[in-house]
Structures are given as structure tokens and as C-alpha cells.
């Protein structure tokens, strides 16, 4: 009992500014609940000419960083604003919470620089904001670095120290990948709580709305290495939802070492993320699924109970595997979702869509509850989203460093028509402490009627790890679905590698 009282006192001492100002997360929750009780009204679009701007024209509208919010106090946290246009088709309401309470933050056209005088003339004085960028001195005190951006639908993009922007988080995903079409909820209003000038964390509230539901969000933001966003949400469905995606992540995978090089490409790999990592709650298993750019939509669901984490990671952090000075794919952040509390039974969903180019985000991962989401069932969840280096998940096992797929009926692959040669390299974790002559075994299984023709393990000196080589053949007109990990007689050494190669792929050599 004493410990509970001490915890309560500690929580009181940590109450943020918004409580003293008479505004709390509960105010946003009540707004969301009231909103869900009314028919949905789509946000008012900005003028048509702004929505139909070219990319270059929109890039000509720039916020003046000298006008950043809280710059005058030399605050650690400062705010830059984003104008609507192009992909950002409606404005959002912004409020600032200071000592005297919340107040609307007005749009000022003079805070923006316009490359085109004709565009400047036509932009209305009350255009509003599409979103905002948060800055913080990640590298040195005298320099403000952009590290988190809220803009467009329910998207937010984050980076840790030394990252370049890539993967995005989202407030919510609804019916992603379903034939009915995806619904994109949008944040329509934000409240930014003014931090003290030397603060290391910041608080933001968001109100989300869509045809299917309304929701309240609290974001506690801690920039660094990694950057962490603590999320708390309360959702109020307006109707039954077939596929609700919680804590969604959106990324891009064009091609990598596990896919053929597209015609005309000189770069060895192009992707923001190269795999899905899952840490299950009951079994404790760490699972790794390399990403694909499939010929048709691929949807995979991984059963979990009280999941401890999932994320889309960019494990390949070597410049030599991309050779792209502009895109800097080796610096793209990984993102890791860590549930707070027990989420119960559900699935981590992986949605992979085909893309002909690297400008399309074609990968989505999220958690979806096993129980039905109905109009009379409010939902509440808490989780942390971290952006940073690929090791941010804290996986203690040996990890998959590379996956290669080739024809199993050619020199270096095998002599079996219709089969595939799969190479999986493992290193790190307990593997680093084992001598090269350790008798390590590969445990390989196939489903969907697939056949394992052979597999063997050998030490890989160059990566200080082990290579698992598999020759496998799928059942006719079925995908090749494999699982594998390394062990000794007594110990599991690595995460579980899982791979699902669709029937339609361009890996097997064409007979001439």
C-alpha cells in the first residue's frame, strides 16, 4: 500500500504543464467521443489550385525557420510549420497550450517564403497549416535538427540521431489491403504543450477523425538516439470495422539482395526497410521476415498473444550496398513498436504491394486485435514507437544478416528444375562467442506442400557467423513458405527466419 502511495506522489510531481493550464488528455477524449456520436464530415479541402500544384511549385513554398515557434526563448524544442498543397489537401487546427491555457495558433502568410510571386498572390491569408515539424539540438546545442514531422492524414515521420527521414508511423490504418479499399483517417486538430526551454521531452495531443471512427491521441516525445514517441490513444468507432490496424508503420521496399535487380538499375539495393521483426509475448520467439516487392498484393498475418514488439527495420546500414549519395538509404531509420500493458490475442499484419519505383510507400505493418471491432466497443491502447538504428529492438538472439534467393537448377544453385536455392546468413548474439568448429544445426520446415530437398550449415568467416543453405521446391501453383533457425543440441541460437515466396516471381531462369 505504501508503494502505491509513493507511486501516486511521484506521478503528481511529474504532471505536465497542460494539467496546471486546465487542459488534459481527457479533454481530447471527450471531444473524440462527442465527435463519434455525430455523422462524419470530411475536412474542408484547400483551394483546388493548391491541391493541384506540381511538386516543384509546392516546394517553392517554404516556412521561414527564423519564425519558428519558441525560437525567441532559445528553447530546445522549436516548431516549424507546413503549408497545405500537393499531397496535403486540407488544413488542420493548431493550438498552443501555455501557462494561461490553450489558444488557437493562427496562420500567418508572412511566415512563409514563396518562390513564385503569382502563387504568393493567390494563396489566401487564412490558408491554415497542413502540419508541423519539431526541431531539437540532436547533434550540438547551437543547431536545431528536424526530427519529427506530423503532416498528411495520420502520418508522422521520425528520425534518431544520424538518421535520414524514411519510414513513417501512422495514427491508424483501416481496411488496408482489402478489396473494399483503404480508409485513411486524418488528424484534424493538434494541441502543442509548450515545454520549458531546457526540456528533454515534449507533449502533443491529436484529434483523429474518419468515416469509421474518431480518436484521441497523446504523444510524449523524446528526441535522441533513438527518438521515442510514447503514444496513448482512445478510439470510438462509428461502425463495425473489418480490419483495424493499430500502431501502423509505412515504408518502402523496391528491391534488395533477396530480389533480382530491376532492368536498368545500377544500385545494388533500394529500400527504406528490409524486414519485419516480431517479438511474441507468450513464446518469446523473435521472428524475422525479409520484405518483398511482389507482383501482386501480399497479405500475411502473424498470430501473437501479448506481443512484446514489432517493427520494420533497416538492417542493411552499409553505404556500399546502395551507393546512393542523394537518397542515403543506409541512414534510413528503423521503427520499433513496443506495446505497453497486455494487448491480448491478435495478429501482426504485413501488407506488401507491388511498386514500379522507389517513390511509392508499398509496405505496411500493424497490429490488429483478434476480437471484432464494433460500433459499441471503445478501444484504448498505449505503446512506444522508436526511430533509430536497426538494433533498437534489443534482440539478443543471432540475427539474419542477409537472405539470397536463386534458381535451384543452375551452377551454384543445384540440379532440380522448379526448385530454389535460398541462402540465409546469421551472425550476432550468442553466435559471436562460438568457435568456428561448433556443431551448429539448421532447423528448416516448409508448409503449403513445399519440399525441403537439402539444407546444411557452414561457418562464414567474413561475417563471423554461419550460413544456412537450403534447396527447396514449392508444391505446384503454391507459394514457397519456409521457416528456419540455428541451434545446438541444447540451445536455440537465432531468431526465426520466415519467408514466403509468391508463385508469381522472376527468380527462376527462363528456359531457352
N, C-alpha and C positions, 0 to 999 in steps of 0.2 A: 504493500500500500504506500509506503514511504517512497519507494522508487517511482511509482506512478505520479505522486505529488511533485517530486523533483523534476520529472519529465515535463509536467504541466507548467511549472515555473520557468523551465528552460525555454519552452515554446513561447511563453509570454514575452520573454526577453528578446526573442528573435522575430516578433511580429513586425512585418514590413510597414512602410510608410502609408500604404493605402488604408490600413485599419484606423490609424490616427486621423486620416483625412475623411473618414466616414464612408469609405468605399472598399468593398471586398469581393472576393470571387463569388460569394453568394449573390451579389447584385447582378453579376453576369448570368449566373444560373437562373435566377428568376426572370431575367429578360428572355433567355432562351426558352424557358418553359412557356412563358406567355406567347412567344413568337410561334412555337409549335402548335399552339391552340388555335391559330388563325390560318386561313388559306395562304399558301406560298405566293409571294410576289417577287419576281425576278428583279435584281438590281437594275436601276435605270442606266442604260448604256450611254457612254460619252458620245459626242458628235461623230457622225459617220466618217468624216474626212480624217479624224484622228485614228479611228479604228482601222481604216484602210491605208494608213501610211506605209510606205516601204520601210524596210529595215534600216537603210541608211538615213532616211528622213527622220525616223524616230530616234536614232542615235544622235541626231543633231539637237535634241532637247536634253540639256544637261543641268542637273542640280548644282548650284554653286556651293562647294564644300565650305566656303567662308561663312555660309549661312547655316551651318549645321546646328541643330538644337543642342543646347547646353555647352556650346563651344566657349561662350563668354566666361564660364567658370572653370575652364580647363579641366572639365570632367573627364574621367576615364572613359565613360560611355558617352558617345555622341550619336546623333541621328541625322542621316541624310534621307531625302525624300525622293520618291519615284513618281513621275508623271504618267497618267494613263496614255494608252496608244498601242497600236500593233496587237500584241497578244493580250494586253491588259485592257479589256473592253468596258470596264466600269470602275468607278471610284469607290473608295472605302472611307468611312468616317474615322477620323483620328481624334483621340482625346489624350490630354496630358493630365496626370494626377500629381499635384504638388501639395504643399502643406495645407493650403486652403481648400483642397478638394479637387475633383475632376472638372476640366473645362475643355470645350472643343478647341482643336488646333486648326486655324484657318489656312487655306491655300493662298499662297502669295505668288503671283506670276513673276514678280521681280526676283524671286529666289532662284529662278531658272535662267540659263543662258540658251539662246536659240541661234543655231547656225543659219537658219533661213528666216529672213525678216518677214516673208509672206506668211509662214507658219506662225510666227510670233503674233502677227496681227490677228490671225483668225482664232487663236486659242482663247477661249473665254476666261474671264477673270475669276470665275468660280469653278474651274475645271475639276478641282479636287485631286486627291492622291490615289495612285494605284497601290502604293505600299511604302515600305521604308527599308533602309539599310542601317544596321547597327555597326559602329566602329569602336575599336578598343586598341590600346597600345600593346599588341601582341609581341612585338619584337623589341621596341625601345620606347621609353616614356615620351619622347618628343614626336612620335609618329603614330597617327591614327590608321588602323588597318580595318578594312571591311571584313567582317567575319560571319554575319548572319543577315539574310535578306528575306523579308516577308513580302511577296508580291505574286499575284495571279492565283485565282481560285483559292485553294487552301495550302498552297506550296510555301515551304521555307527551306532555303539553302544555307548550309553551314560549312565552315572550314575550321580545322585546327591550325595551330601554328605551322607554317611552312607548307600548307596545302594550297592548291588552286581550286576554284569552285568547280563542282561537278554534280554529284548526286544531290537529290532533293528529298526532304521529308515532306509529308502532307498531313493536314489535319485529319482527313478521312478519305476513303475510297469506297464507292458504291457501285456494285454490279460490274466491276472491272472484268473485261474479257467475255461477258455474257452476250448472247445473241441480241438481247433486248437493248444493248448499248449502255455505255458507261455514263453515270451521272457524276458531275463534278461539283461538289459543294464549294461554297466560297466563304471566306471571311468577309464580313460586311462592315465590321466595326472593331477597332482596337482601342485599348487604354494602355498608355505607356507610363509606368510609375517612375517618377524622377528619382534616380539614385543619388547618394551623396557623391561629391566629386571624386573621392578616392575608393569608391565601391568596387568590389570584385565580382558582384553579381547584380542582375537587373531583373525586374518583374514586368511582364506584359500579359494583358488579358485580351482574349479574342472572342468575338461572337460569330458563329458559323451558321449558315442557312442554306437549305436546298429544298427541292420538292419533297424529299423523303423525311427530312428531319431538321431540327435546329439544335445547336450545341454551344456549350460554354467551355472555354479553354483558359487555363492558367499556364504560362510559360515562365519558369525560373531559369535564367540564362547565365551560364558561367563560361566565359571565353577562356581558351588556353590550349593545352596540348594533352588531351583532346578538348574541344569545345563541347560542353554538355548542356542539353536543354531538358529540364525536368518538366514533364507535361502532366497536367491533371485535367480531366475532361468529364463533363456530364452531358449526355445526349438524350434528346427527347424525340423519338420517331413520330412522324405524322401518319405513317402507314407501315405495313409489313415490308421488310427488306430482304430480298433473296440472298444477296452476298454483301455483307458489311465488312469492309476492310479497315481494321484498327491499326494505328501506328504505321501507315504505309510509307514505303520508300520507293522512289522512282529513279531509274538510272538508264544507262545506255551501254549496250554491247553490240558492236558492229562485227568484229572478228577478233580471234586470238589464236594462241598456239594449238588449241583443240579444234580449229576450223581451217578449211582451205583459204588461201589468200585470194580475195576477190580480184577479178581481172583488172589489170591496170594499176593496182595498188603497190606502192613501193615500201610502205611502212609495215613492219612485221606484225604489229597488233594495234587495234584501235578500240578502246573501251574505257568507260568511266568506272566500271566494276567488272570483276571477272568471276565472282562466285557468290553463292548464298551460303551463309553459315547459320546453323541452328543448334541451340543447346537445350535439350529436353529436360523437363523438371523431374519426372519420375525415374526414367532410366539413367539420367545423367549423361547420355550419349551426346557427343559432338559430331555433327554431320556437315559435310561439305558437298555442295552441288555446283560444278562448273557451269557457267552460263553459256547459252547458245543464241544465235540469230537464226531462228527456224524458218523454214519455207512457209509454214502456216502457223497459226496461233497454237501455242502450247500452254496448257494449264496443269500445274502439279500441286497437290495438296499433301502436306506432311503432318501427320497426326501428332499432337503434343498434349501433354497434361501439365498445367502449371509451368509453362515454358519459362526458362531462365533467361533466354535471349535469342535474338535472331538479327541478321543484318546482311547487307550487301557490301562486300569487301573488295578493295582493290589491292590484292596481294602482290601483284607484279609492280614493284616500285623502282624498276631499273630503266633508266633513260634509253639504254641501248636496245630495249625491246620495243620502243616506239619511234625513236629518232625524230620526234616532232617538237621543234623548238617553240612553236606557237601554242599548240594545244596543251603541252606539258601533262600528258596523261599519267606519267609516273608520279605526279603530285596530286592527282585527284583523291579526295578523301574517301575513306571507308565510313560507313554509318552502321551503328550498332544500337538496337533497341533492347532495353533491359526492363522487363515488367516489374512493377512494384506491387507487392501483395500477390495473392493467388488468383490467377486468371481462369483456372479450371480447364476443362477439356475444350479443345479447339484445333484448328489447323493453321499452319503457316503456309500461305499460298504463294506460289511463284508463277507469275504471268509473263510469258515471253512472246513478243510479237515480232513478225518479220520487219526488217527495215533495210532499204537500199542504200542508206547513207548514215553518217555519224551524227547528223543534226537532229535525229529523232530519238526521244526517250522511249525505248521499247521494252524496258524491264520494270516490273512492279512486284514488290514483295510486301505482304502484310499478314497480320493475324486475324482470323475470323472465328467467332465463337461457334461451338457445336450446336448450342441451343438456338432455336428460331428467334429472329429479331422481329418483334411485333409492335404494333402501334401503341399497345398498353404497357410496354416494358421499357422504362427509362434505363439507361446504361451509364455506368461510371467506371472509369479506369484511370490508373496512374502508371507512368512509365518514364524512363530516361532515354533520350536519343543523344548519342555521342558521335561527333565527327572528328576524324583524325587518322592516324596511321593504321595500317592493317592489323596490328597486334592489339588494338584497343579492346577486343572482346575478352582478352585474358585467357585464351585457350591454352591449357597446359599440355595438351597432347601433341604428338608428332602431327604435322600438318601436310596437306597436299601442296607441294610447291609448283607442280606442273602436271598437266594432262595432255597427252598427244593421242590423236586418233588417225589411223591409216588403213589402207587396204590390206586385208589378210591373205591376199593372193598375189603377192609380188615379192621381189627380193627385199629382205629386211622386215617383211610382214608375215609371210607364211606361204602355204600352198593350198589354201582352202577357198574355193570360189564362194563368194557371198559372205565371207567372214570378215571380221575387223580385228586389226591389231591395236590394242589400247595400251599405252604406257602411262603409268602413274608414278611420279616421283614424290617421295615422302622425306621430310627432314624436320629438325627441331624437336623440342620437348624431350622426352626420355631417350630418343634416338641419339642425341648428341653425346650421351655418356657411354654408349655401347661400342665395343671394339668391332672392327670390320668383319671378324670371323664369327660374330654372334649368329646362332641358328634362328634366323627370323623367318617366319612363315607368312604367307598371304592367305587370308580367308576371303574367297570370292564366291558370290552367288549370282544367279541370273533368275529373272522372273519373266512373265509374259511368254513362256515357252522357249526362252533363249537357251543356248547350249554353250557351256564353258569347255572349249577344246583343249586348252592348256593354260597354265599360269605358273610363273616362277618369280623368285625374288633374288636380286643381286645387289651387292654393295655399290654405291655410287660415290666414288672418291671426290668428284668435283663439287658435289653439294653436301658432302659429309652426311649422307643419308642413304636410303635404299630405294631401288627401282623395282616396281611391280610390273611385270609384262603379262598381258592377257591376250589370248586368241579366243574370240567368241563369235558365235553366229546366231542371229535372231531367227525366230520362227518366221515362216513365210508371211509376208504382209503384216508383220508385227514390229513394233519398236524394239530396240535392244536396250534392256533395262538391267543394269548391273549395280552391285554393292560390293565394297571391298574394304578391308583394313589389315594392318600388320599386327602380329603378336608373336610372343614366345609361347612355350607350353603353359606358362603361368600368368602372363601379363598381356593385357591389351596395350599397345604402344601408340596407336594413332587414332585420329578421328576417323569416322566412316566416310569413305568416298562413295558417292552415288551418282549414277549417270543414266540419262535416258536419251538415247539417240533416236530421233524420229525416223519413220520409214522413208520419208522424203528427205534425202540429203545428197550431197555431191562429193562424197568421200571415196566411194568405190570407183576404180578405174573403168573407163568405158572400153568395152571390147572393140577391137578394130578388125 
